[in-house]
């Protein structure tokens, strides 16, 4: 009887230890876990920071950490809609999403693939600089825009203007106030930086 009680107690302790073990991680284990999660991102966003399809997928290497976390959070909460991103982040905890954002923010922005000429700054672009910084390289609170693809920038500006993307309180108003040709000129200019 005592042996049976002892074996039951040992079994319960073993089960508890197995359940608790994943919660006990070293910094190296946590870094490995984030590296593994980041590999999922590489399928679309690229192993070297260059997206598989820059027309539809943004560069996340070297992007602002707070911006990346906000977007990941918004995909998870449904505040930003994406049939691709929502399922990817649904089972990732918010602390892990923060670690992923920090991980990608520390990576270098990829070298420009093709020589593009930004030309003269288009009308209306000065209103973007207080948040996106003078060279459009981003900073709190706004993302880097310089060097993103024309197609991606034009689509997201249109989505804000049309009210399809609403996870930023200011951007829809700014984009609605601009003409389509002004937004197009901005997208060309930013892609050329």
Secondary structure, 3 states (H helix, E strand, C coil): CHHHHHHHHHHHHHHHHHHHHCCCCCHHHHHHHHHHHHHHHHHHHCCCCCCCCCCCCCCCCCCCHHHHHHHHHHHHHCCCCCCCHHHHHCCCCHHHHHHHHHHHHCCCCCCCCCCCCCCCCCCCCHHHHHHHCCCCCCECCECCCCCCCHHHHHHHHHHHHCCCCCCCCCHHHHHHCCCHHHHHHHHHHHHCC
